[in-house]
Amino acid sequence: MSDYMDFRKKMATDRSFAAKFKDCRTVENVVAAAGREGFRFTAEEVRNNTEILPEELATVAGGVSIAKDAFSSGPAIARSIWG
């Protein structure tokens, strides 16, 4: 599994880890913060990836993320990270 996919899995399953990214406002901010946590991937990998992980599906209900409380900015960061 790539670092980006490992990162997404950790984001979906570890609330304290996801909270570290609450102030990220751009994909580039997320990539830089993830790098400080040991994950290596590019903004292009983020933008070009459309795969949904099973762990991410567990946080969705009726097309709306139910895990948005992990981020102070709500779902905006999820949109910037994953789409």
DRENLO-560253 format. One record per atom (N, C-alpha, C, O): residue number from 1; atom name; x, y, z. Coordinates in Angstrom, 1 decimal, decimal comma. Layout:
 num atomo      X      Y      Z
 NUM    CA      X      Y      Z
...
This chain:
 num atomo      X      Y      Z
   1     N    0,9   -1,2    0,0
   1    CA    0,0    0,0    0,0
   1     C    0,9    1,2    0,0
   1     O    1,9    1,3    0,7
   2     N    0,5    2,3   -0,7
   2    CA    1,3    3,5   -0,8
   2     C    1,2    4,3    0,5
   2     O    0,2    4,1    1,3
   3     N    2,1    5,2    0,7
   3    CA    2,0    6,1    1,8
   3     C    0,7    6,9    1,9
   3     O    0,1    7,1    2,9
   4     N    0,3    7,3    0,7
   4    CA   -1,0    8,1    0,6
   4     C   -2,2    7,2    1,1
   4     O   -3,0    7,7    1,9
   5     N   -2,2    6,0    0,7
   5    CA   -3,3    5,1    1,1
   5     C   -3,2    4,8    2,6
   5     O   -4,2    4,7    3,3
   6     N   -2,0    4,6    3,0
   6    CA   -1,8    4,3    4,5
   6     C   -2,3    5,5    5,3
   6     O   -2,9    5,4    6,3
   7     N   -1,9    6,7    4,8
   7    CA   -2,3    8,0    5,4
   7     C   -3,9    8,1    5,5
   7     O   -4,4    8,4    6,5
   8     N   -4,5    7,8    4,4
   8    CA   -6,0    7,9    4,4
   8     C   -6,6    6,9    5,3
   8     O   -7,6    7,2    6,0
   9     N   -6,1    5,7    5,4
   9    CA   -6,6    4,7    6,3
   9     C   -6,4    5,2    7,8
   9     O   -7,3    5,1    8,6
  10     N   -5,3    5,7    8,1
  10    CA   -5,0    6,3    9,4
  10     C   -6,0    7,4    9,7
  10     O   -6,5    7,5   10,8
  11     N   -6,2    8,3    8,7
  11    CA   -7,1    9,4    8,9
  11     C   -8,5    8,9    9,3
  11     O   -9,2    9,5   10,1
  12     N   -8,9    7,8    8,6
  12    CA  -10,3    7,3    8,8
  12     C  -10,5    6,6   10,1
  12     O  -11,6    6,4   10,5
  13     N   -9,4    6,1   10,6
  13    CA   -9,5    5,2   11,8
  13     C   -9,0    5,7   13,1
  13     O   -9,2    5,2   14,2
  14     N   -8,2    6,9   13,0
  14    CA   -7,6    7,4   14,2
  14     C   -7,9    8,9   14,4
  14     O   -7,3    9,7   13,8
  15     N   -8,9    9,1   15,3
  15    CA   -9,4   10,5   15,5
  15     C   -8,3   11,5   16,0
  15     O   -8,3   12,6   15,6
  16     N   -7,4   11,0   16,8
  16    CA   -6,4   11,9   17,4
  16     C   -5,4   12,2   16,3
  16     O   -4,9   13,4   16,2
  17     N   -5,1   11,3   15,4
  17    CA   -4,2   11,6   14,3
  17     C   -4,9   12,6   13,3
  17     O   -4,3   13,5   12,9
  18     N   -6,2   12,3   13,0
  18    CA   -6,9   13,2   12,1
  18     C   -7,0   14,6   12,6
  18     O   -6,9   15,6   11,8
  19     N   -7,1   14,8   13,9
  19    CA   -7,2   16,1   14,5
  19     C   -5,9   16,9   14,3
  19     O   -6,0   18,2   14,3
  20     N   -4,8   16,3   14,0
  20    CA   -3,6   17,0   13,8
  20     C   -3,6   17,8   12,5
  20     O   -2,8   18,7   12,3
  21     N   -4,6   17,5   11,6
  21    CA   -4,7   18,1   10,3
  21     C   -5,9   19,1   10,3
  21     O   -6,2   19,6    9,2
  22     N   -6,4   19,5   11,4
  22    CA   -7,6   20,3   11,4
  22     C   -7,4   21,7   10,9
  22     O   -8,3   22,4   10,4
  23     N   -6,1   22,2   11,0
  23    CA   -5,8   23,6   10,5
  23     C   -5,4   23,6    9,1
  23     O   -5,1   24,7    8,5
  24     N   -5,2   22,5    8,4
  24    CA   -4,8   22,4    7,0
  24     C   -5,9   23,0    6,1
  24     O   -7,1   22,5    6,3
  25     N   -5,6   23,9    5,3
  25    CA   -6,6   24,5    4,4
  25     C   -6,4   24,1    2,9
  25     O   -7,3   24,4    2,1
  26     N   -5,3   23,6    2,6
  26    CA   -5,0   23,2    1,2
  26     C   -4,4   21,8    1,1
  26     O   -3,9   21,3    2,1
  27     N   -4,4   21,2    0,0
  27    CA   -3,8   19,9   -0,2
  27     C   -2,3   20,0    0,1
  27     O   -1,8   19,1    0,7
  28     N   -1,7   21,1   -0,3
  28    CA   -0,3   21,2    0,0
  28     C    0,0   21,3    1,5
  28     O    1,0   20,8    1,9
  29     N   -0,9   21,9    2,3
  29    CA   -0,7   21,9    3,7
  29     C   -0,8   20,5    4,3
  29     O   -0,1   20,2    5,2
  30     N   -1,8   19,7    3,8
  30    CA   -1,9   18,4    4,2
  30     C   -0,7   17,5    3,9
  30     O   -0,2   16,8    4,7
  31     N   -0,2   17,7    2,7
  31    CA    1,0   16,9    2,2
  31     C    2,2   17,3    3,2
  31     O    2,9   16,4    3,6
  32     N    2,4   18,5    3,5
  32    CA    3,5   19,0    4,3
  32     C    3,3   18,4    5,7
  32     O    4,2   17,9    6,3
  33     N    2,1   18,5    6,3
  33    CA    1,8   18,0    7,6
  33     C    2,0   16,5    7,7
  33     O    2,5   15,9    8,7
  34     N    1,5   15,8    6,7
  34    CA    1,6   14,3    6,6
  34     C    3,1   14,0    6,6
  34     O    3,5   13,0    7,2
  35     N    3,9   14,7    5,8
  35    CA    5,4   14,5    5,8
  35     C    6,0   14,5    7,1
  35     O    6,9   13,8    7,5
  36     N    5,6   15,5    8,0
  36    CA    6,1   15,6    9,3
  36     C    5,7   14,4   10,2
  36     O    6,3   14,1   11,2
  37     N    4,6   13,7    9,8
  37    CA    4,2   12,5   10,5
  37     C    4,8   11,2    9,9
  37     O    4,5   10,1   10,3
  38     N    5,6   11,4    8,9
  38    CA    6,3   10,2    8,3
  38     C    5,7    9,7    7,0
  38     O    6,2    8,7    6,5
  39     N    4,7   10,3    6,5
  39    CA    4,0    9,9    5,3
  39     C    4,6   10,7    4,1
  39     O    4,6   11,9    4,2
  40     N    4,9   10,0    3,0
  40    CA    5,5   10,7    1,8
  40     C    4,6   10,5    0,6
  40     O    4,4    9,3    0,1
  41     N    3,9   11,5    0,2
  41    CA    3,1   11,5   -1,0
  41     C    3,0   12,9   -1,6
  41     O    3,4   13,9   -0,9
  42     N    2,5   13,1   -2,8
  42    CA    2,5   14,4   -3,4
  42     C    1,0   14,9   -3,5
  42     O    0,1   14,1   -3,4
  43     N    0,9   16,2   -3,7
  43    CA   -0,4   16,8   -4,0
  43     C   -1,1   16,2   -5,2
  43     O   -2,3   16,0   -5,2
  44     N   -0,3   15,8   -6,2
  44    CA   -0,8   15,2   -7,4
  44     C   -1,5   13,8   -7,1
  44     O   -2,5   13,5   -7,6
  45     N   -0,8   13,1   -6,2
  45    CA   -1,4   11,8   -5,8
  45     C   -2,7   12,0   -5,1
  45     O   -3,7   11,2   -5,4
  46     N   -2,9   13,0   -4,3
  46    CA   -4,1   13,3   -3,7
  46     C   -5,2   13,7   -4,7
  46     O   -6,3   13,1   -4,7
  47     N   -4,8   14,6   -5,6
  47    CA   -5,8   15,0   -6,6
  47     C   -6,2   13,9   -7,6
  47     O   -7,3   14,0   -8,1
  48     N   -5,3   13,0   -7,9
  48    CA   -5,6   12,0   -8,9
  48     C   -6,2   10,7   -8,4
  48     O   -6,6    9,9   -9,2
  49     N   -6,3   10,6   -7,1
  49    CA   -6,8    9,4   -6,5
  49     C   -8,3    9,5   -6,2
  49     O   -8,8   10,4   -5,6
  50     N   -9,1    8,5   -6,8
  50    CA  -10,5    8,5   -6,6
  50     C  -11,0    7,3   -5,8
  50     O  -12,2    7,1   -5,7
  51     N  -10,1    6,4   -5,4
  51    CA  -10,5    5,2   -4,7
  51     C  -11,0    5,5   -3,3
  51     O  -10,5    6,3   -2,6
  52     N  -12,1    4,8   -2,9
  52    CA  -12,6    4,9   -1,6
  52     C  -12,2    3,7   -0,8
  52     O  -12,5    2,6   -1,2
  53     N  -11,6    3,9    0,4
  53    CA  -11,2    2,8    1,2
  53     C  -12,4    2,4    2,1
  53     O  -13,3    3,2    2,4
  54     N  -12,4    1,1    2,4
  54    CA  -13,5    0,6    3,3
  54     C  -13,6    1,4    4,6
  54     O  -14,7    1,6    5,1
  55     N  -12,4    1,8    5,1
  55    CA  -12,4    2,5    6,4
  55     C  -13,1    3,9    6,2
  55     O  -13,7    4,4    7,1
  56     N  -13,0    4,5    5,0
  56    CA  -13,7    5,8    4,7
  56     C  -15,2    5,6    4,6
  56     O  -15,9    6,4    5,0
  57     N  -15,6    4,5    4,0
  57    CA  -17,0    4,2    3,9
  57     C  -17,7    4,1    5,2
  57     O  -18,9    4,4    5,3
  58     N  -17,0    3,7    6,2
  58    CA  -17,6    3,5    7,6
  58     C  -17,9    4,9    8,2
  58     O  -18,7    5,0    9,1
  59     N  -17,4    6,0    7,6
  59    CA  -17,7    7,3    8,1
  59     C  -18,7    8,1    7,3
  59     O  -18,9    9,3    7,5
  60     N  -19,3    7,4    6,4
  60    CA  -20,3    8,1    5,5
  60     C  -21,7    7,5    5,7
  60     O  -21,8    6,3    5,8
  61     N  -22,6    8,4    5,7
  61    CA  -24,0    8,0    5,9
  61     C  -24,9    8,8    4,9
  61     O  -24,9   10,1    5,0
  62     N  -25,5    8,2    3,9
  62    CA  -26,3    9,0    3,0
  62     C  -25,5   10,0    2,2
  62     O  -26,1   11,0    1,8
  63     N  -24,3    9,8    1,9
  63    CA  -23,5   10,7    1,1
  63     C  -22,9   11,8    1,9
  63     O  -22,2   12,7    1,4
  64     N  -23,1   11,8    3,2
  64    CA  -22,6   12,9    4,1
  64     C  -21,6   12,3    5,1
  64     O  -21,9   11,3    5,7
  65     N  -20,4   12,9    5,2
  65    CA  -19,5   12,4    6,2
  65     C  -20,0   12,6    7,6
  65     O  -20,4   13,7    8,0
  66     N  -19,9   11,6    8,4
  66    CA  -20,3   11,7    9,8
  66     C  -19,0   11,9   10,7
  66     O  -19,1   11,9   11,9
  67     N  -17,9   12,0   10,1
  67    CA  -16,6   12,1   10,8
  67     C  -16,1   13,5   10,8
  67     O  -14,9   13,8   11,1
  68     N  -16,9   14,5   10,4
  68    CA  -16,4   15,8   10,2
  68     C  -16,0   16,5   11,5
  68     O  -15,2   17,5   11,4
  69     N  -16,4   16,0   12,6
  69    CA  -16,0   16,6   13,9
  69     C  -14,5   16,4   14,2
  69     O  -14,0   17,0   15,1
  70     N  -13,9   15,6   13,4
  70    CA  -12,4   15,5   13,6
  70     C  -11,7   16,7   13,1
  70     O  -10,5   16,9   13,4
  71     N  -12,4   17,6   12,4
  71    CA  -11,8   18,8   11,8
  71     C  -12,6   20,0   12,2
  71     O  -13,8   20,0   12,2
  72     N  -11,9   21,0   12,7
  72    CA  -12,6   22,2   13,1
  72     C  -13,3   22,9   11,9
  72     O  -14,3   23,6   12,1
  73     N  -12,8   22,6   10,7
  73    CA  -13,4   23,3    9,5
  73     C  -14,5   22,4    8,9
  73     O  -15,0   22,8    7,8
  74     N  -14,9   21,4    9,5
  74    CA  -15,9   20,5    9,0
  74     C  -15,5   19,8    7,8
  74     O  -14,3   19,5    7,6
  75     N  -16,4   19,5    6,9
  75    CA  -16,1   18,7    5,7
  75     C  -15,2   19,4    4,7
  75     O  -14,8   18,8    3,7
  76     N  -15,0   20,7    4,8
  76    CA  -14,2   21,4    3,8
  76     C  -12,8   20,8    3,6
  76     O  -12,3   20,7    2,5
  77     N  -12,2   20,4    4,7
  77    CA  -10,9   19,8    4,6
  77     C  -10,9   18,4    3,9
  77     O  -10,0   18,1    3,2
  78     N  -12,0   17,7    4,2
  78    CA  -12,2   16,4    3,5
  78     C  -12,3   16,6    2,0
  78     O  -11,7   15,8    1,3
  79     N  -13,0   17,6    1,6
  79    CA  -13,1   17,9    0,2
  79     C  -11,8   18,2   -0,4
  79     O  -11,4   17,8   -1,5
  80     N  -11,0   19,0    0,3
  80    CA   -9,7   19,5   -0,2
  80     C   -8,7   18,3   -0,2
  80     O   -7,8   18,3   -1,0
  81     N   -8,8   17,4    0,7
  81    CA   -7,9   16,2    0,8
  81     C   -8,3   15,2   -0,3
  81     O   -7,4   14,7   -1,0
  82     N   -9,6   14,9   -0,3
  82    CA  -10,0   13,7   -1,1
  82     C  -10,7   14,1   -2,4
  82     O  -11,4   13,2   -3,0
  83     N  -10,7   15,3   -2,8
  83    CA  -11,4   15,6   -4,0
  83     C  -11,5   16,9   -4,4
  83     O  -12,1   17,2   -5,5
